[in-house]
Amino acid sequence: MMTRVCKICGKEFTPTHPNNKFCSALCKELNSKNYSKSWRAKNDGYITIYMRSYRARKKREAAQNA
């Protein structure tokens, strides 16, 4: 069987599925957390701006339906 190197810890492992990139659930979780942090850093303020527009839209819809 083919072995791969874990993208987080560098340990060699045998994947159970062709798409496996991590040796364990812990490494997969760490990757997810790191990805989320990097996304938030690159898209600073995106969530705040999105939520402001979402709340304004909902407020307008509620006013129209009242």
Sequence and secondary structure as in RCSB ss.txt:
>XXXX:A:sequence
MMTRVCKICGKEFTPTHPNNKFCSALCKELNSKNYSKSWRAKNDGYITIYMRSYRARKKREAAQNA
>XXXX:A:secstr
   EE TTT  EE  SSTT   SSHHHHHHHHHHHHHHHHHHTTTHHHHHHHHHHHHHHHHHHHH 
